[in-house]
Amino acid sequence: MGRFVITGSFSPQAIKGFMDSPTDRWETIDALIKAAGGKLENYYITTGPSDFLIIATGDDMKKVLPAIMAAAGSGSLSKVQTQEAFTTADFKEMQKAAAGIRSNFVPPGS
């Protein structure tokens, strides 16, 4: 199961919509990610370079990307970025795998 961190910004159209009709978007985002076959874990409003941060899980990016495309395609979002996140246990397994194949890599100049 993949874990995905999604960040982005709201368009001026979306900000106007928030002011015209204040709403908690959790249920809308949850329903969209579920429709794509994923699960919403967390949704935050943030400061800094992004306006929001979403953490979602799914079998793979193919399950999460349609939800991101649908939301971004509405014109209410911009600068959407998605990163896959791994637990420290996952990373430990990756370290072991790397140790097992490192003899197959020859550094440049060797």
C-alpha positions, 0 to 999 in steps of 0.5 A: 500500500502506497502512502502519498503526500499531496500539496498544492495551492488554491486558485483565486476562484476557490478562495472566493468560494471559501469566503462566499460559502465557508466549508470543511472540505474533508468530506469532499476530498475523502469521497473523491479519493475513495472514488479513485480507490484510495483512502484519505488519512489526513488533510491539513490547511498549511502556510508557506509555499502550499495552501494544503497538505493531503496524506492518502493511501492507495495500492499505487499512484494509478489509484491516487492520480485520478483523484488529483487530476479531477480536483486540479482539472476543476480549476480550483487548484494550482501547483499540485505536487505528489510525493510517495512517502515510506515508513522507516520500516519500509526504508530499512527493508530498502537498505537491506535490498540495497546492501544485497545488490551493491556489488552489481554497481561499478562507480565511475572511474573504477 
